[in-house]
Amino acid sequence: MKKFYIHTMGCKSNQFETAVIIENLQTNGLEKVEKIEDADLYILNSCSVTHKSDNEALYLLRNAKHKNPKIFSIITGCVAQIEKEKLLENDYVDMVVGNDNKLNLYSVIKNINSEKLVCSDIMEQKDFNKVVLVDTLKTRASLKIQDGCDNRCTYCIIPFARGKSRSADIDFIIDQINEFSKHGFKEVVFTGIHIGLWGKDLGLKLIDLLKEIEAQTTIERYRLGSLNPLEIDEELLSFLSKSKKFCTHFHLSLQSACDRTLKSMNRFYKTEDYLEQINEINEKFNLPFIGSDIIAGFAGESEEDFKTTCQNLEKSGLTQIHTFPYSQREGTVGATLDNQVDEKTKEKRAEIIKAISKKKLDEFIKKNIGTTREVLIEKHPDKKTGYLKGITRNYLTVLLNSKDESLLNTLTLAKITEYKDGKVYGKLV
């Protein structure tokens, strides 16, 4: 029996697809191991969102060969899709598998001695690759509903790694959600590269899907992935505010809080508009969690631009800000722009935004103290304390004052009581 070790980089879509790969290989008789030294195959599901990610992928492949010189190394994911020919120039890369080929990896590795490159033209892919996964070890299910991206943001290489936006059809999504319910899942998380574009290729909008989910599924909760501010309109907010299934958790793909920088990024909205949108979300929902992405030090971002971003972030109604220094990606417009910001300045700016984010998250958690929240209790208690651990609809991870394992994988009411040493505590109601 072949044994494999797999490492995942990057986004939730990659994490979901890794779970599909594992299921595909195990179903066909391969054994997953936890040490590279014990494996016959090393599989790297790579991310190419930054140049640093590319370098990390190469390091991981070299390291795998160093630990186990006889191992057969396979790289898939976004780095594999974009850098396929270059990767095969390295003696520590044995096979390159593109994004659209990785979900049935077993059929690929059956030809392991004859093919080194299995990579179709992702830009020609028109159909959504339907993938089914029921991982009964987890409490919350993930369902990939969309792939690809039609935007051309100047900093981003992902459209060339994932192809054009493609949507899963409604019947497939409904069937999968109801299948999750049958397996005892209480919540499903929708993933994709740009889920706000769901339905564009089908002549539909995301709200059309959500209405059908509300009407045709038995799942108690669903959670949305990242949305562009332009994809959130009054109709969608009004619908979600009345939904009994929607988890009050938004993640906005903002990227900057300075109009000049947004224009340079090829983002078609203004800061003032999405700040008003965030205020509206806070008004319509009861303590919603509103996360965001911000790139620090994009090409041409002046000190004044960065100051504007910080001021807008500080006054915003955001809950948390995920930030990272801008990384030049060969093949993007951003990499060719003048006035690139030096690495030290980018790192410093990212740290300043992280501090703003921490302050905002602390404030949000404190607002929740004393409130009663529905908690989905995870299947595994907290390792250190043995207490039950769960997640609220508004995305707080809570430690509860109980070790009653009969409550695992149930929806339970709890009062948020304390925030201490970075942990949120609650009491069962």
N, C-alpha and C positions, 0 to 999 in steps of 0.2 A: 504493500500500500504506500502510495506517495504521501509524504507529509509536507504541509505548507505553513509558512509564516507570512502574515500580512500586516502591512503598516499603512495607516491612512493619514493623509494630510488634508487640511483645508476645510471646506464648507460642509453644511449638513447634507447637501446632495451627495457629496463624496462619501460621507459616513453611511448614508442610506445605501448607496451603491455597493459599498464594501460589504455590508450585511447581506446583500443579494449575492455577491460573489462567493462569500463564505457558504451560504446555503446551497448555491449551485455546485460548488466543489464537494461539499460534504454529502450531498445527495448522490453524487457520482462516486462515492467511496474514498475520497481523500480525507486525510486527518489533519485538523488544525492543531498546531503546537504553539507553545508560548515562548520558545527560545529559538533564535536563528540557528544555533549550533545543532539543533535536533531536526531541522527541516531539509527537505530535498529541493523545495521551491521557495524562493523569496519573492513576494508580490508587493510592489509599492504602488498604491493608488495616489497619484501625485496631484499637487495643486500648483497653478502657475499664476496666481493672482499678483505676485510680486517677483522681481528678479531674485530676491533673497530666497523665495520658495524654490526657484529653479536650482539654486546652489545647494540648498538643503537636500533636495531630491538626489543630486549627484553624490553628496556626502553619504547619504543613507545607503545608496547602492554600493559605493566603495566599501563602506563599513561592513555591509553584509558579506561581501566577498572576503574581507579580511578575517571576519569571525569564522566563516565557513567557506574555504576556497572551492569546495566541490559543489556548492549550492548553485542552482540554476535561477538566475535573476530575471524577473519580468517587471517592467515598468508600464503602468497604464495611467489613465487620468489625463489631465490637461497638459502637463509637460510632455507626455508621450505624444499627444495629438499635435502639438505645435512644433516640437523639436525632434520629430521622429528620426530624420536622417542623421542629425548630429549625434543623437544618443547612441546609435549603432557604431559610431567611431570609437567608443570607449570599450575597453576589454572587460569591464565589470558589468556590462549590459548584455544579456543573452537574447532577450526578446522585447519588442516594443508592441504594445497593444493599444489601439486607439479607443477613444471614449465610447464610440458606438458599438464596439466589439467586446467590451469588457464584461457585459452583464451575462454573457454565456461563455465564461472563460474556459470552462471544461472542454467545450468543443474546439477551442483554439489550441489548448495545450496538448490535445491528442496528436497534433502535428508538430510537436515540440522540436523534433529533429530536422524538420524540413523547412520551416518558415521562421524567419527572424523578425519580420515586420508584418503585422496584421492591423492595418489602419486605413479605413475608408475615408472618402472625402466628406467630412462632417458638414460642409456648407451645402452639399447636395442632399442631405438627409431631410426628408419632408414629413415623415411619420414619427409620431411619438413612440418610443420603445417601451411598450407596456411591461412593467416589472411587478411581480407579486412577491410580497414578503410578509410572513406572519411569524414574528419573533416573540414567542411566548415567555421569554425570560425577562422582557421589559414591561413596564406598566403603561407607558404611552407608546402608541404605534406611530410610525412615520409612513407617509404616503407621498410618493413623488407624483405630482400632478402636471408638471411642466418641465421643459428643458429648453436650453438655448436662449438667445437674446437678440433682439432686432436693433437695440440702441448702439450708438457708436460714440460712447464717452471717450474722450481723448486719452484718459489714463489707463484704459482697460483693454486687455488682450482676450478676455473670456469669450466674447462672441466668436472668435476664430478657433477657439478650442471646443466650443459647445454647439456651434451652428446657429441656424435661425430658430426663432421661437416655435415650439411645437407643444401641443396640448393633448393630454389624455382626454378621452371622450367621457361624457357625463355618466353613461351607463357603467363603464369600467370603474370609475371612481366610486359611484354609489355601491356597486357590488363589493368592492374591496372594503369600504367602510363597514358595511353590514357584516362582512366576514370577520373583520376585527371585533365587532360587537359579540359575535358568536363565540369568539375565543376569550371573551372576558375583558377586553380593553374598554376603558372608560373615556379615553381621549385619543384623538388622532392629530398629528402635527403635519401640516401640508408643506412639502418642500418643493424646491425647484430652483432654477437659476434666476428666474424673474417671474414669480407667480402672478404678479399684477398684470402680466401679458396673457394670462390664461384665457383661452377662448378666442383670441385675435384671429387665429387661423381657422376657427370654426364658425366665425360670424357671431360670436357670443362675448359676454363680459364676465368677469369674476363673480359679480353679484348673481348672475343667472345660475352659476354652479352652486353658490351658497344657498340660494332659495331651494334648490332641489335637495341639497343635503339636509336642510331644515325639515323638509316635507317627507323625505323618503328614507331617512336613516334612523337607527335606534341609538347611535352613539350619543353619549351625554355631553361631551365637550369636543370642540375642535379649536386649533390654534393656527394662526396664519404666520407665514414667513415674511420676509422683507418686502415692503411696498414702496414704490416711488410716490412722492407727494401728489403728482399729477394723476395718479390712479385712485386717489381717495376723494370721492365727491359726496355731495349731500345725500344722494340716494343710498350710497353704500353705508355711510355713517348712520343714517336713520334706520336702515335695516339691521345693522349690527347692534345698535343700541336697544333694539326690541328682541333680539335673538336670545333664546334660552340655552343655546349650545355654544355660542362664541365665548372664548376666553378673552377677557379684556386686556389684551397684550398686543401692542402694535410695535413693529420695528420699521422705522423709516430710513430709506436709503437717501441720506441728505448730501453727504460728501464734503460740504463746506457751508459756512454761514456768512459768506461774503459774496455779493452779487457778481463782482468782477471775476472772482475765482470760479464761480459757477459757470459763467459764460465761457471762460477759457476751458473748462472741463466739458463743454457741450451738454450742460444740464439745462433744461428748458423751463425753469421756474425761478422765482425770486424768494429771497429769504423772508421778506415781510409776509408773503402769502403763506408759506408753510408755518411760520410762527403763529399766525392767526388760526391755521388749521389745527395746530397742536393745542391751542387754547380751547378750540371748539371740542376737540376730543376729550379734554379734561372736564369740560362742562357737561358733556353728554353722558359720560361714564363715571362710575364710582371708583375713584382712585385707579385709573388705568395705568399699566406699565407702558411707557413709551420709550423704547430704545432707539438708537440711531447709529449711523456710521459717519465718521468724519476723517478725511485724509489731511494729515498735517504736512505742510511744506510742499504743496503742489508747485509745479514749475511756474515761476513768475509771481508767487505769493509774497508780497512785500510785508514789512513789519506792520504797516498800517492795515493791510488786508487781514493779517492774522489777528491784530487787535480787534478789528471789526467782528471777526468770527468769534473770538472769545466773549466779547460783549453780548453778542446775540445768543450765544449758547448759555451764558449766565442768566439772562433774563427769560430764556425759553422755559416752557413747561415740560421739558424732557425729564425722563427718569434716570437714564444712563446713556453714556456715549462710548461707543467702541471706536477707538482711534488707533491709527498706525501711521508711521512716516511714509510719505510718498516714495514709491519705488519705480524707477524708470524701466519700462518694458519695451524691448526692441520690437518694432512692428506697430507701435502706437504713435499717434500724433504727439502725445505729451512728451515722449522721449526726444523729439526733435525741436521742442520749443526753447526759446532763449531764456536766460535768467533762471537757470536751475538752482534750487536752494541746496546749500551744502548739507552733508549728512549730520553734522553736529547740530546745526540749527533745526533741522527736521526733528531730530530726536528730542531736543529741548522743547519744541513746540508741542510734540506729542505728549510729553510729560505734563505740561501745563494743562492740556485738555483732559488728561487722565485725572488730574486733581479736581477740575471742575466737575467731572463725572462722579467722582467719589462723594463730593459734597452733595450733589443732587440725589444720588442713590440713598445716602444717609438720611436726607430730609424726607424722601419718599417713604422709607421704611418706618421712620418715626411717626409719619401721618397714619400709618396702618395700625400702630399700637392701640389696642382697645377696641378694634373693629373685629367683627366675626366674619370669617372667610370659609368658603368651601375648599377643602383640601383633598387632593387625590393622593392617598397614601401609597408610597412606593412598595414594591414587592420585597425589598430588602431593607431592614432597619439600618440606622446610622451605625457605622462600624465601631466608632470610638465609644459611644454612649449606650448603644443598644436600643435607644429610643426610636419610636416611629418617626419617619421622615416623609414629607410630602410637598406637593407644589400647589399653590393657590391658583385661581383663575388669573389673577394679576401677577403671576410669575415670581412669587416669593417662595423660596425654599424654606420650609418651617420644620423645626424639631419639636415634637409633641411630647407631652408629659405622660407617655404610656409605652409599655412594651408588649401590649396585647396583639399578638400576631394574627388573631382572627380578623383584625381590621385591615390587614394588608390588601392592597388593590381595591379599596373601597373609597367612596366619596363621603367625607365626614366634615361636619362643621367644627371649627376651632376658633378660639379667640386668640388674637395675636397679643402676647403679653410682654415681650422683652426683646431688646436688640442689644446683644453683648458680644464683644470680641468678634465682630463680623458675622455673627450667627443670629438668626431670627428664631424666637421660641414662641410656642403656642400651647394653649390648654384646650383639651377636648371639651366640647359643649355637650 
